[in-house]
Structure formats: structure tokens, C-alpha cells
């Protein structure tokens, strides 16, 4: 009986250590610079950018750990996919824009087709998933 308790406590300690390590690692992660193909959006240029074609807009903040994780994925998509525009909205600087699109959690990715919201994703998504969603929207 006591051996089982020791094993369970050891597994719990290992799990707690793993969670703490990953939290520390993600929290202290350095931000990845945006690709030159990613457009920073604000109130002035938002409608102009999203009105034509397919645009994937990332609502993010600099303090958001999941936003730091998804940034390299968006950079890769921006560099490799010519049929979609990748853009970002900093919710700390563009609070009104985030409110207009009812962004409650970050990262929130909203896909627009010719200025109309067609899909919305909350949280971290893989490159494979996002590319398949982009291609599905293209038809």
C-alpha cells in the first residue's frame, strides 16, 4: 500500500515539475520578430486590408505567452503562402478594434473573405491546421 502512495506522489511531483518548467520557459520566451509580409493593423487601415481576398488577422498582446508561441507559425505562413494576407492587431494598442470584433481571449485569429468574417479560432493552432483552413476557404 505504501509503495503505491510513494509512486503516485513521485508521479505528481514529476508532473508539477514539468508544468513549472514549461510555464517558466514560455513566460520568459523572447518575442519573435514579425515577418516583413505581416501587416500591422489599426483603425485607419483595418477595413482597407481585409476588404479584398482572404486575410487572417491575429489579435494578440506582447505579454501573452500563447501569442508568442503562435507568432513563428504565422511568420511561416506569411512567407510561404501567397494566396492569403496575414495581419496582426495589438489589442493593448487597438482596444476599440478588439471590442468591435468581440475579441475576449487572445490569441484570437479571425479569417476574413472580402471584408466579411468567415472563421474564428481562439488559442494556439498549428501551421498544418491553419493552412488547411485557408485552403478550405479558398474552395
N, C-alpha and C positions, 0 to 999 in steps of 0.2 A: 504494500500500500504506500509506504513512504517513498519507494523508488519512483512510482508513478507521479507523485506530487513533485519530486525533485525534477523529473523530466519535464513536466508541464511548466514548472517555474523557469527552468532553463530556456525552454522554447519561448515563453513570454518575455524573458529578459532579452533574448536574441531579437525577437520581433520589435521590442521597444527600442533597442539599439539601432536596428535597421531604419525604423521610422525616423528617429532622431538624426541619424546620419544624412538621410535623404532630405529632410527638412532643412538642415544646415546647408547642405550642398546647393539646393535650389534657391534658398533665401539669399545666399551670397554669390549667386551666379551673376557674372558680368553681362550687361545687356549686349546683344549682338547688333552691330550697326545695320541699318536697313539697306537693302539693295537700292541702287540708283533708279531702278524701274518701279519702285514703290512710291506712290503719291501720297503726300501728307494732305489730309483734307481738313477743311474748316467750313464755317458758314458761307464764306464767299465762293468757294469752288466746288462744294459738295454736289449740287444738282448738275453742274456742268460736266463733272467727271462721270457720274453714274448714269447719265441720260442715254448713252449710246453703248450698245453691246452688253457684254457680261462683265460686271465689276464685283469683286469680292472685297468687302470692307471689313477691316478688323478694328473693333472698338477695344482699346487697350489703355493701360496706365503703366508708368515706369516702375511703380512699386509692386506690380502684380507678378508673382512668380510664374503662374501658368502662361502669362503673356510672354515672358522671357523664353519659355520653353517652345512656344509655337512660332516665335519670330524667325528662327532658321528655316522652318518649313515654308513659311510664306516667302522668304527670300528665294528659296529654291524654285518655288512655283513661279514667282515673278521672272526669274532668269530663264526658265525652260519653256514656259507656256506663253505663246504669243497671242493666243485667242482669248485671253482674259486680262483685265486690268486689276492689279492688286493695289489697294489703298488702305490707309490707316487713319483712325480718328483717336486722338489722345483725349480720353474722357475727362481728365483733370482740366485741360485747357478748353475743351469744347463741350461743356456741360449741357448747354441748351440743345445742341445737336443730339447728344446721347438721350436726353429727355424726349425729344421729338420722335425718336425711333424706339422708345421704351426699352432702352438697354438697362437692365437691372443687375446683371452679372457680367464679369469680364474674365477671360476674353469672350466676346460675342462676335461672331462672323456673320455678316448679312450679305447674301448674294442678290445683286440687282440685275435685272434684264431690262434694258431700255428704260431705266429710271424707276422700275417697279420692283419692290421686294418680292423675291420668289422663294427664297430659302433662308433659314436662320439656324445657326449652330452655336451652342454655348459650350465652352470648355475647350480642352485640347483635342485637336483632331489630327490624324496622320496625313502625310502627303498623299498617300495612295487613296485615302478616303476623299480628300478634297478634290483631287484630280478626277476621280470617278464622278463626283457630284457636278463638277464643272462640265464634264463631257456629257453627262446625262441632261443637263440643262441646255446644251447646245443642240441636242436632238440627234 
